[in-house]
Amino acid sequence: MTRRELAGYFLSLTGYVILAAGMFLMGFSFVVLLVKLQRDPTPMPLTELFYVTPFFWFILLLSAPVITMRLFALEKFSGTFETLMTAPVSDLQVVLAKFTAGMIFYCVLWLPLLACLWIIKQYTSNTAGFDPAVVASTFLGIALLGCLFVSLGCCASALTRSQVTAAVISLGFGVSLFLVGVLADRIPVQATWQAQALASLAFFEQMHDFARGVIDTRAVVLYLSLSFFFLFLTLRVVESRRWK
């Protein structure tokens, strides 16, 4: 079933449009960084410079909704969802297969980042730009945030038969979570426990740690927990549809 979902991405025009758009935004952002580094060299890792650009967060927040909007909504719109529900597979297998396919495509979307980092390392004096450990931790952060937003997108897609509606719901919740994290950075240390709980959603600062090569286990647990939560909600939505 995962292969079937991946074929839906790689054998359709939509999948290549998503990949092309992601490559364009990454390439453009790195051209800007390249010009900046030529004028003002810095010892900071390239990953740390890239994560603060608007392009990074634009790709991160927008890619998951457009990747996941088709997973369940298209099945419902085309009338194949009922057939899928009668197949000899469990609801959990269906949800996990679609989530896995979405995550694989999401990771493929970010692969050009490696090429961009290597090219900038070759043409600038930034010797710290391609530190394997820092690059690995950066990709770990991107993958963990991807798990969160892809699982959120799966849940949104399971709620409707319209791909556009699914994308809007997913993007709206994703941007809301991001903004809560941005505002949480301004919460003082003496704030209430509720405010401190919101501060745990400080995605920007957490991604800063990953981009510097620092892996915070609290962030890892948070992203995985939220991902499991949204997948659980997706499973419940699919199960409720089966019994209608």
Contacts in CASP RR format, 6 or more apart in sequence:
PFRMAT RR
TARGET T0000
AUTHOR 0000-0000-0000
METHOD contacts of the structure
MODEL  1
MTRRELAGYFLSLTGYVILAAGMFLMGFSFVVLLVKLQRDPTPMPLTELF
YVTPFFWFILLLSAPVITMRLFALEKFSGTFETLMTAPVSDLQVVLAKFT
AGMIFYCVLWLPLLACLWIIKQYTSNTAGFDPAVVASTFLGIALLGCLFV
SLGCCASALTRSQVTAAVISLGFGVSLFLVGVLADRIPVQATWQAQALAS
LAFFEQMHDFARGVIDTRAVVLYLSLSFFFLFLTLRVVESRRWK
1 89 0 8 1.000
1 93 0 8 1.000
1 94 0 8 1.000
1 97 0 8 1.000
1 98 0 8 1.000
2 97 0 8 1.000
2 100 0 8 1.000
2 101 0 8 1.000
2 104 0 8 1.000
4 97 0 8 1.000
5 71 0 8 1.000
5 97 0 8 1.000
5 98 0 8 1.000
5 100 0 8 1.000
5 101 0 8 1.000
5 102 0 8 1.000
6 101 0 8 1.000
6 104 0 8 1.000
6 105 0 8 1.000
8 15 0 8 1.000
8 70 0 8 1.000
9 15 0 8 1.000
9 18 0 8 1.000
9 67 0 8 1.000
9 101 0 8 1.000
9 102 0 8 1.000
9 105 0 8 1.000
10 16 0 8 1.000
10 105 0 8 1.000
14 70 0 8 1.000
15 105 0 8 1.000
18 63 0 8 1.000
18 66 0 8 1.000
18 67 0 8 1.000
18 105 0 8 1.000
18 109 0 8 1.000
19 108 0 8 1.000
19 109 0 8 1.000
22 59 0 8 1.000
22 63 0 8 1.000
22 109 0 8 1.000
22 112 0 8 1.000
23 112 0 8 1.000
25 55 0 8 1.000
25 58 0 8 1.000
25 59 0 8 1.000
26 55 0 8 1.000
26 59 0 8 1.000
26 112 0 8 1.000
26 113 0 8 1.000
26 116 0 8 1.000
27 112 0 8 1.000
27 116 0 8 1.000
28 55 0 8 1.000
29 50 0 8 1.000
29 53 0 8 1.000
29 55 0 8 1.000
29 56 0 8 1.000
30 50 0 8 1.000
30 116 0 8 1.000
30 119 0 8 1.000
30 120 0 8 1.000
32 53 0 8 1.000
33 46 0 8 1.000
33 49 0 8 1.000
33 50 0 8 1.000
33 53 0 8 1.000
33 120 0 8 1.000
34 119 0 8 1.000
34 120 0 8 1.000
34 123 0 8 1.000
34 124 0 8 1.000
37 49 0 8 1.000
37 120 0 8 1.000
37 124 0 8 1.000
37 125 0 8 1.000
37 126 0 8 1.000
38 123 0 8 1.000
38 124 0 8 1.000
41 124 0 8 1.000
41 125 0 8 1.000
41 126 0 8 1.000
42 49 0 8 1.000
42 126 0 8 1.000
43 126 0 8 1.000
43 128 0 8 1.000
44 126 0 8 1.000
44 128 0 8 1.000
45 126 0 8 1.000
45 128 0 8 1.000
45 129 0 8 1.000
45 131 0 8 1.000
45 134 0 8 1.000
45 211 0 8 1.000
45 212 0 8 1.000
45 213 0 8 1.000
46 117 0 8 1.000
46 120 0 8 1.000
46 121 0 8 1.000
46 126 0 8 1.000
46 128 0 8 1.000
46 129 0 8 1.000
46 130 0 8 1.000
47 117 0 8 1.000
47 129 0 8 1.000
47 134 0 8 1.000
47 135 0 8 1.000
47 138 0 8 1.000
47 211 0 8 1.000
47 212 0 8 1.000
47 213 0 8 1.000
48 134 0 8 1.000
48 208 0 8 1.000
48 211 0 8 1.000
48 212 0 8 1.000
50 56 0 8 1.000
50 113 0 8 1.000
50 211 0 8 1.000
51 138 0 8 1.000
51 207 0 8 1.000
51 208 0 8 1.000
51 210 0 8 1.000
51 211 0 8 1.000
52 208 0 8 1.000
57 178 0 8 1.000
59 109 0 8 1.000
60 142 0 8 1.000
60 145 0 8 1.000
60 146 0 8 1.000
60 149 0 8 1.000
61 149 0 8 1.000
61 171 0 8 1.000
61 174 0 8 1.000
61 175 0 8 1.000
61 178 0 8 1.000
62 171 0 8 1.000
63 106 0 8 1.000
63 109 0 8 1.000
63 149 0 8 1.000
64 106 0 8 1.000
64 146 0 8 1.000
64 149 0 8 1.000
64 150 0 8 1.000
64 152 0 8 1.000
64 153 0 8 1.000
64 170 0 8 1.000
65 149 0 8 1.000
65 153 0 8 1.000
65 156 0 8 1.000
65 166 0 8 1.000
65 167 0 8 1.000
65 168 0 8 1.000
65 170 0 8 1.000
65 171 0 8 1.000
66 167 0 8 1.000
67 102 0 8 1.000
67 105 0 8 1.000
67 106 0 8 1.000
67 109 0 8 1.000
67 150 0 8 1.000
68 102 0 8 1.000
68 150 0 8 1.000
68 153 0 8 1.000
68 154 0 8 1.000
68 156 0 8 1.000
68 157 0 8 1.000
68 166 0 8 1.000
68 170 0 8 1.000
69 153 0 8 1.000
69 156 0 8 1.000
69 157 0 8 1.000
69 163 0 8 1.000
69 164 0 8 1.000
69 166 0 8 1.000
69 167 0 8 1.000
69 170 0 8 1.000
70 157 0 8 1.000
70 163 0 8 1.000
71 98 0 8 1.000
71 101 0 8 1.000
71 102 0 8 1.000
71 153 0 8 1.000
71 154 0 8 1.000
71 157 0 8 1.000
71 158 0 8 1.000
72 81 0 8 1.000
72 98 0 8 1.000
72 154 0 8 1.000
72 157 0 8 1.000
72 158 0 8 1.000
72 166 0 8 1.000
72 234 0 8 1.000
72 238 0 8 1.000
73 157 0 8 1.000
73 160 0 8 1.000
73 161 0 8 1.000
73 162 0 8 1.000
73 163 0 8 1.000
73 165 0 8 1.000
73 166 0 8 1.000
74 163 0 8 1.000
75 81 0 8 1.000
75 84 0 8 1.000
76 160 0 8 1.000
76 161 0 8 1.000
77 161 0 8 1.000
77 162 0 8 1.000
77 163 0 8 1.000
81 241 0 8 1.000
84 94 0 8 1.000
85 91 0 8 1.000
85 241 0 8 1.000
85 242 0 8 1.000
89 97 0 8 1.000
91 235 0 8 1.000
91 238 0 8 1.000
91 239 0 8 1.000
91 242 0 8 1.000
92 235 0 8 1.000
94 238 0 8 1.000
95 154 0 8 1.000
95 231 0 8 1.000
95 234 0 8 1.000
95 235 0 8 1.000
95 238 0 8 1.000
96 231 0 8 1.000
98 154 0 8 1.000
99 150 0 8 1.000
99 151 0 8 1.000
99 154 0 8 1.000
99 231 0 8 1.000
99 234 0 8 1.000
102 150 0 8 1.000
103 143 0 8 1.000
103 146 0 8 1.000
103 147 0 8 1.000
103 150 0 8 1.000
106 146 0 8 1.000
106 150 0 8 1.000
107 143 0 8 1.000
110 139 0 8 1.000
110 142 0 8 1.000
113 139 0 8 1.000
113 142 0 8 1.000
114 135 0 8 1.000
117 129 0 8 1.000
117 130 0 8 1.000
117 135 0 8 1.000
118 130 0 8 1.000
120 126 0 8 1.000
120 129 0 8 1.000
121 127 0 8 1.000
121 129 0 8 1.000
121 130 0 8 1.000
128 134 0 8 1.000
133 213 0 8 1.000
134 211 0 8 1.000
134 212 0 8 1.000
134 213 0 8 1.000
137 210 0 8 1.000
137 211 0 8 1.000
137 212 0 8 1.000
137 213 0 8 1.000
137 214 0 8 1.000
137 215 0 8 1.000
138 210 0 8 1.000
138 211 0 8 1.000
138 213 0 8 1.000
140 210 0 8 1.000
140 215 0 8 1.000
141 207 0 8 1.000
141 210 0 8 1.000
141 219 0 8 1.000
141 223 0 8 1.000
142 210 0 8 1.000
144 219 0 8 1.000
144 220 0 8 1.000
144 223 0 8 1.000
144 224 0 8 1.000
145 203 0 8 1.000
145 207 0 8 1.000
145 223 0 8 1.000
147 223 0 8 1.000
147 224 0 8 1.000
147 227 0 8 1.000
148 177 0 8 1.000
148 223 0 8 1.000
148 226 0 8 1.000
148 227 0 8 1.000
148 230 0 8 1.000
149 170 0 8 1.000
149 174 0 8 1.000
150 227 0 8 1.000
151 226 0 8 1.000
151 227 0 8 1.000
151 228 0 8 1.000
151 229 0 8 1.000
151 230 0 8 1.000
151 231 0 8 1.000
151 234 0 8 1.000
152 170 0 8 1.000
152 173 0 8 1.000
152 174 0 8 1.000
152 230 0 8 1.000
153 166 0 8 1.000
153 169 0 8 1.000
153 170 0 8 1.000
153 230 0 8 1.000
154 230 0 8 1.000
154 231 0 8 1.000
154 234 0 8 1.000
155 170 0 8 1.000
155 230 0 8 1.000
155 231 0 8 1.000
155 233 0 8 1.000
155 234 0 8 1.000
155 237 0 8 1.000
156 166 0 8 1.000
156 167 0 8 1.000
156 169 0 8 1.000
156 170 0 8 1.000
156 173 0 8 1.000
157 163 0 8 1.000
157 166 0 8 1.000
157 170 0 8 1.000
158 234 0 8 1.000
158 237 0 8 1.000
158 238 0 8 1.000
158 241 0 8 1.000
159 166 0 8 1.000
159 169 0 8 1.000
159 237 0 8 1.000
160 166 0 8 1.000
160 169 0 8 1.000
177 201 0 8 1.000
177 203 0 8 1.000
178 203 0 8 1.000
178 204 0 8 1.000
180 198 0 8 1.000
180 201 0 8 1.000
181 198 0 8 1.000
181 199 0 8 1.000
181 201 0 8 1.000
181 202 0 8 1.000
181 203 0 8 1.000
181 204 0 8 1.000
182 202 0 8 1.000
182 204 0 8 1.000
183 198 0 8 1.000
184 195 0 8 1.000
184 198 0 8 1.000
184 199 0 8 1.000
184 200 0 8 1.000
184 201 0 8 1.000
184 202 0 8 1.000
185 199 0 8 1.000
185 202 0 8 1.000
185 204 0 8 1.000
185 205 0 8 1.000
187 195 0 8 1.000
187 196 0 8 1.000
187 198 0 8 1.000
187 199 0 8 1.000
191 199 0 8 1.000
200 218 0 8 1.000
200 222 0 8 1.000
201 222 0 8 1.000
206 216 0 8 1.000
206 219 0 8 1.000
206 222 0 8 1.000
209 215 0 8 1.000
209 216 0 8 1.000
209 219 0 8 1.000
210 216 0 8 1.000
210 219 0 8 1.000
END
